């Protein structure tokens, strides 16, 4: 004959097991979401720029730079 304590213990174990499975499912969902977002970012970063330098353009070198706001 099964005692009440055994039934309660079994229910607690089952609930804990489902909680762990739920947590694993959330972790996989988060992982796949991150993979999808990183794939989108890689696609964006791999897109070539629309504006290209001329073939004979010289490299820009700035030794000192400043921004000035005048007559605003």
N, CA, C and O atoms as a GROMACS GRO file, in nm:
protein
  288
    1UNK      N    1   0.083  -0.118   0.000
    1UNK     CA    2   0.000   0.000   0.000
    1UNK      C    3   0.089   0.126   0.000
    1UNK      O    4   0.188   0.133   0.073
    2UNK      N    5   0.053   0.221  -0.081
    2UNK     CA    6   0.130   0.346  -0.093
    2UNK      C    7   0.083   0.443   0.014
    2UNK      O    8  -0.036   0.465   0.034
    3UNK      N    9   0.180   0.500   0.084
    3UNK     CA   10   0.148   0.593   0.190
    3UNK      C   11   0.138   0.735   0.135
    3UNK      O   12   0.189   0.764   0.027
    4UNK      N   13   0.072   0.820   0.210
    4UNK     CA   14   0.052   0.960   0.167
    4UNK      C   15   0.185   1.032   0.150
    4UNK      O   16   0.200   1.113   0.058
    5UNK      N   17   0.280   1.005   0.236
    5UNK     CA   18   0.412   1.068   0.226
    5UNK      C   19   0.482   1.034   0.096
    5UNK      O   20   0.551   1.118   0.038
    6UNK      N   21   0.466   0.909   0.051
    6UNK     CA   22   0.527   0.867  -0.077
    6UNK      C   23   0.463   0.941  -0.194
    6UNK      O   24   0.533   0.981  -0.288
    7UNK      N   25   0.332   0.959  -0.191
    7UNK     CA   26   0.262   1.030  -0.298
    7UNK      C   27   0.308   1.176  -0.303
    7UNK      O   28   0.334   1.229  -0.411
    8UNK      N   29   0.318   1.240  -0.187
    8UNK     CA   30   0.362   1.380  -0.181
    8UNK      C   31   0.506   1.391  -0.229
    8UNK      O   32   0.539   1.482  -0.306
    9UNK      N   33   0.592   1.302  -0.185
    9UNK     CA   34   0.732   1.304  -0.228
    9UNK      C   35   0.743   1.285  -0.378
    9UNK      O   36   0.822   1.353  -0.444
   10UNK      N   37   0.665   1.193  -0.434
   10UNK     CA   38   0.666   1.169  -0.579
   10UNK      C   39   0.621   1.293  -0.655
   10UNK      O   40   0.680   1.327  -0.758
   11UNK      N   41   0.518   1.360  -0.607
   11UNK     CA   42   0.471   1.482  -0.672
   11UNK      C   43   0.577   1.592  -0.668
   11UNK      O   44   0.597   1.664  -0.765
   12UNK      N   45   0.644   1.603  -0.554
   12UNK     CA   46   0.749   1.705  -0.542
   12UNK      C   47   0.863   1.674  -0.639
   12UNK      O   48   0.913   1.765  -0.705
   13UNK      N   49   0.903   1.548  -0.649
   13UNK     CA   50   1.009   1.511  -0.742
   13UNK      C   51   0.968   1.538  -0.886
   13UNK      O   52   1.048   1.587  -0.966
   14UNK      N   53   0.846   1.506  -0.921
   14UNK     CA   54   0.797   1.529  -1.057
   14UNK      C   55   0.794   1.679  -1.088
   14UNK      O   56   0.835   1.721  -1.196
   15UNK      N   57   0.745   1.759  -0.992
   15UNK     CA   58   0.742   1.904  -1.014
   15UNK      C   59   0.883   1.961  -1.031
   15UNK      O   60   0.906   2.048  -1.115
   16UNK      N   61   0.977   1.913  -0.951
   16UNK     CA   62   1.115   1.959  -0.965
   16UNK      C   63   1.173   1.918  -1.099
   16UNK      O   64   1.248   1.994  -1.161
   17UNK      N   65   1.140   1.799  -1.144
   17UNK     CA   66   1.189   1.752  -1.274
   17UNK      C   67   1.134   1.841  -1.387
   17UNK      O   68   1.207   1.879  -1.478
   18UNK      N   69   1.003   1.872  -1.380
   18UNK     CA   70   0.944   1.958  -1.483
   18UNK      C   71   1.002   2.099  -1.478
   18UNK      O   72   1.019   2.164  -1.581
   19UNK      N   73   1.033   2.145  -1.357
   19UNK     CA   74   1.094   2.277  -1.344
   19UNK      C   75   1.232   2.279  -1.411
   19UNK      O   76   1.265   2.376  -1.480
   20UNK      N   77   1.310   2.175  -1.393
   20UNK     CA   78   1.442   2.166  -1.457
   20UNK      C   79   1.428   2.158  -1.609
   20UNK      O   80   1.503   2.223  -1.682
   21UNK      N   81   1.333   2.078  -1.655
   21UNK     CA   82   1.311   2.067  -1.800
   21UNK      C   83   1.267   2.201  -1.857
   21UNK      O   84   1.311   2.239  -1.966
   22UNK      N   85   1.181   2.273  -1.786
   22UNK     CA   86   1.137   2.406  -1.830
   22UNK      C   87   1.257   2.500  -1.838
   22UNK      O   88   1.268   2.577  -1.934
   23UNK      N   89   1.346   2.496  -1.738
   23UNK     CA   90   1.465   2.580  -1.737
   23UNK      C   91   1.556   2.548  -1.855
   23UNK      O   92   1.609   2.638  -1.919
   24UNK      N   93   1.574   2.420  -1.884
   24UNK     CA   94   1.657   2.380  -1.998
   24UNK      C   95   1.594   2.431  -2.128
   24UNK      O   96   1.666   2.478  -2.217
   25UNK      N   97   1.462   2.423  -2.138
   25UNK     CA   98   1.394   2.476  -2.257
   25UNK      C   99   1.414   2.626  -2.273
   25UNK      O  100   1.438   2.673  -2.384
   26UNK      N  101   1.406   2.701  -2.162
   26UNK     CA  102   1.430   2.846  -2.169
   26UNK      C  103   1.574   2.876  -2.210
   26UNK      O  104   1.600   2.970  -2.284
   27UNK      N  105   1.668   2.795  -2.160
   27UNK     CA  106   1.808   2.816  -2.195
   27UNK      C  107   1.831   2.791  -2.344
   27UNK      O  108   1.903   2.867  -2.409
   28UNK      N  109   1.770   2.685  -2.399
   28UNK     CA  110   1.783   2.658  -2.542
   28UNK      C  111   1.718   2.769  -2.625
   28UNK      O  112   1.771   2.808  -2.728
   29UNK      N  113   1.604   2.819  -2.580
   29UNK     CA  114   1.537   2.928  -2.651
   29UNK      C  115   1.626   3.052  -2.654
   29UNK      O  116   1.639   3.117  -2.757
   30UNK      N  117   1.688   3.083  -2.540
   30UNK     CA  118   1.778   3.198  -2.534
   30UNK      C  119   1.900   3.176  -2.623
   30UNK      O  120   1.945   3.269  -2.690
   31UNK      N  121   1.953   3.055  -2.624
   31UNK     CA  122   2.069   3.024  -2.707
   31UNK      C  123   2.037   3.039  -2.855
   31UNK      O  124   2.112   3.101  -2.930
   32UNK      N  125   1.925   2.982  -2.899
   32UNK     CA  126   1.889   2.992  -3.040
   32UNK      C  127   1.855   3.135  -3.080
   32UNK      O  128   1.880   3.175  -3.194
   33UNK      N  129   1.798   3.212  -2.988
   33UNK     CA  130   1.772   3.352  -3.016
   33UNK      C  131   1.903   3.428  -3.037
   33UNK      O  132   1.914   3.510  -3.128
   34UNK      N  133   2.001   3.401  -2.953
   34UNK     CA  134   2.132   3.467  -2.966
   34UNK      C  135   2.200   3.426  -3.096
   34UNK      O  136   2.263   3.510  -3.161
   35UNK      N  137   2.189   3.300  -3.134
   35UNK     CA  138   2.248   3.254  -3.260
   35UNK      C  139   2.183   3.324  -3.378
   35UNK      O  140   2.251   3.366  -3.471
   36UNK      N  141   2.051   3.335  -3.376
   36UNK     CA  142   1.978   3.402  -3.484
   36UNK      C  143   2.019   3.549  -3.494
   36UNK      O  144   2.044   3.600  -3.604
   37UNK      N  145   2.027   3.616  -3.380
   37UNK     CA  146   2.064   3.758  -3.382
   37UNK      C  147   2.208   3.776  -3.430
   37UNK      O  148   2.237   3.871  -3.503
   38UNK      N  149   2.297   3.687  -3.391
   38UNK     CA  150   2.435   3.701  -3.437
   38UNK      C  151   2.446   3.673  -3.586
   38UNK      O  152   2.528   3.735  -3.654
   39UNK      N  153   2.365   3.582  -3.638
   39UNK     CA  154   2.366   3.556  -3.782
   39UNK      C  155   2.318   3.680  -3.858
   39UNK      O  156   2.372   3.712  -3.964
   40UNK      N  157   2.217   3.749  -3.804
   40UNK     CA  158   2.169   3.872  -3.868
   40UNK      C  159   2.277   3.980  -3.864
   40UNK      O  160   2.295   4.053  -3.962
   41UNK      N  161   2.348   3.991  -3.752
   41UNK     CA  162   2.455   4.091  -3.742
   41UNK      C  163   2.568   4.060  -3.839
   41UNK      O  164   2.622   4.152  -3.901
   42UNK      N  165   2.603   3.935  -3.853
   42UNK     CA  166   2.708   3.898  -3.949
   42UNK      C  167   2.665   3.933  -4.090
   42UNK      O  168   2.746   3.980  -4.170
   43UNK      N  169   2.538   3.910  -4.122
   43UNK     CA  170   2.488   3.945  -4.255
   43UNK      C  171   2.496   4.094  -4.278
   43UNK      O  172   2.532   4.139  -4.387
   44UNK      N  173   2.463   4.173  -4.176
   44UNK     CA  174   2.470   4.319  -4.189
   44UNK      C  175   2.616   4.364  -4.205
   44UNK      O  176   2.646   4.449  -4.288
   45UNK      N  177   2.705   4.305  -4.126
   45UNK     CA  178   2.846   4.345  -4.134
   45UNK      C  179   2.911   4.302  -4.264
   45UNK      O  180   3.006   4.366  -4.310
   46UNK      N  181   2.862   4.196  -4.325
   46UNK     CA  182   2.918   4.148  -4.452
   46UNK      C  183   2.865   4.223  -4.573
   46UNK      O  184   2.916   4.207  -4.684
   47UNK      N  185   2.762   4.306  -4.554
   47UNK     CA  186   2.706   4.383  -4.665
   47UNK      C  187   2.808   4.487  -4.711
   47UNK      O  188   2.856   4.565  -4.629
   48UNK      N  189   2.841   4.489  -4.839
   48UNK     CA  190   2.939   4.587  -4.887
   48UNK      C  191   2.885   4.730  -4.878
   48UNK      O  192   2.764   4.753  -4.890
   49UNK      N  193   2.975   4.823  -4.858
   49UNK     CA  194   2.936   4.964  -4.850
   49UNK      C  195   2.895   5.014  -4.988
   49UNK      O  196   2.950   4.973  -5.090
   50UNK      N  197   2.796   5.104  -4.989
   50UNK     CA  198   2.750   5.160  -5.116
   50UNK      C  199   2.850   5.263  -5.169
   50UNK      O  200   2.868   5.276  -5.290
   51UNK      N  201   2.915   5.335  -5.079
   51UNK     CA  202   3.010   5.438  -5.121
   51UNK      C  203   3.149   5.377  -5.119
   51UNK      O  204   3.195   5.326  -5.017
   52UNK      N  205   3.217   5.382  -5.234
   52UNK     CA  206   3.350   5.323  -5.248
   52UNK      C  207   3.450   5.432  -5.283
   52UNK      O  208   3.415   5.531  -5.347
   53UNK      N  209   3.573   5.414  -5.242
   53UNK     CA  210   3.680   5.507  -5.279
   53UNK      C  211   3.714   5.490  -5.426
   53UNK      O  212   3.692   5.384  -5.486
   54UNK      N  213   3.769   5.597  -5.483
   54UNK     CA  214   3.819   5.586  -5.620
   54UNK      C  215   3.940   5.493  -5.620
   54UNK      O  216   4.004   5.472  -5.517
   55UNK      N  217   3.970   5.440  -5.734
   55UNK     CA  218   4.081   5.346  -5.745
   55UNK      C  219   4.215   5.413  -5.710
   55UNK      O  220   4.302   5.348  -5.653
   56UNK      N  221   4.231   5.542  -5.745
   56UNK     CA  222   4.358   5.611  -5.719
   56UNK      C  223   4.352   5.703  -5.597
   56UNK      O  224   4.431   5.796  -5.587
   57UNK      N  225   4.260   5.680  -5.507
   57UNK     CA  226   4.245   5.766  -5.389
   57UNK      C  227   4.361   5.743  -5.293
   57UNK      O  228   4.410   5.632  -5.276
   58UNK      N  229   4.403   5.854  -5.229
   58UNK     CA  230   4.510   5.842  -5.130
   58UNK      C  231   4.447   5.821  -4.992
   58UNK      O  232   4.334   5.862  -4.968
   59UNK      N  233   4.521   5.758  -4.903
   59UNK     CA  234   4.471   5.733  -4.768
   59UNK      C  235   4.462   5.864  -4.691
   59UNK      O  236   4.550   5.949  -4.702
   60UNK      N  237   4.358   5.880  -4.614
   60UNK     CA  238   4.339   5.999  -4.533
   60UNK      C  239   4.416   5.983  -4.403
   60UNK      O  240   4.401   5.883  -4.333
   61UNK      N  241   4.499   6.082  -4.372
   61UNK     CA  242   4.570   6.079  -4.244
   61UNK      C  243   4.543   6.211  -4.172
   61UNK      O  244   4.569   6.319  -4.226
   62UNK      N  245   4.493   6.201  -4.052
   62UNK     CA  246   4.462   6.319  -3.971
   62UNK      C  247   4.557   6.318  -3.852
   62UNK      O  248   4.553   6.227  -3.770
   63UNK      N  249   4.644   6.422  -3.844
   63UNK     CA  250   4.738   6.427  -3.733
   63UNK      C  251   4.675   6.491  -3.610
   63UNK      O  252   4.695   6.444  -3.498
   64UNK      N  253   4.598   6.596  -3.631
   64UNK     CA  254   4.527   6.661  -3.520
   64UNK      C  255   4.389   6.698  -3.571
   64UNK      O  256   4.374   6.748  -3.682
   65UNK      N  257   4.290   6.672  -3.491
   65UNK     CA  258   4.155   6.704  -3.532
   65UNK      C  259   4.083   6.782  -3.424
   65UNK      O  260   4.111   6.767  -3.306
   66UNK      N  261   3.990   6.864  -3.467
   66UNK     CA  262   3.910   6.943  -3.373
   66UNK      C  263   3.774   6.968  -3.435
   66UNK      O  264   3.759   6.977  -3.556
   67UNK      N  265   3.676   6.980  -3.349
   67UNK     CA  266   3.541   7.014  -3.395
   67UNK      C  267   3.508   7.151  -3.337
   67UNK      O  268   3.527   7.175  -3.218
   68UNK      N  269   3.459   7.238  -3.421
   68UNK     CA  270   3.425   7.371  -3.373
   68UNK      C  271   3.284   7.406  -3.419
   68UNK      O  272   3.248   7.384  -3.534
   69UNK      N  273   3.206   7.461  -3.327
   69UNK     CA  274   3.070   7.505  -3.357
   69UNK      C  275   3.068   7.656  -3.351
   69UNK      O  276   3.087   7.716  -3.245
   70UNK      N  277   3.046   7.718  -3.467
   70UNK     CA  278   3.048   7.864  -3.474
   70UNK      C  279   2.920   7.915  -3.536
   70UNK      O  280   2.867   7.854  -3.629
   71UNK      N  281   2.871   8.026  -3.486
   71UNK     CA  282   2.753   8.097  -3.538
   71UNK      C  283   2.633   8.002  -3.547
   71UNK      O  284   2.572   7.987  -3.654
   72UNK      N  285   2.600   7.940  -3.440
   72UNK     CA  286   2.485   7.849  -3.439
   72UNK      C  287   2.358   7.922  -3.412
   72UNK      O  288   2.251   7.861  -3.408
   0.00000   0.00000   0.00000
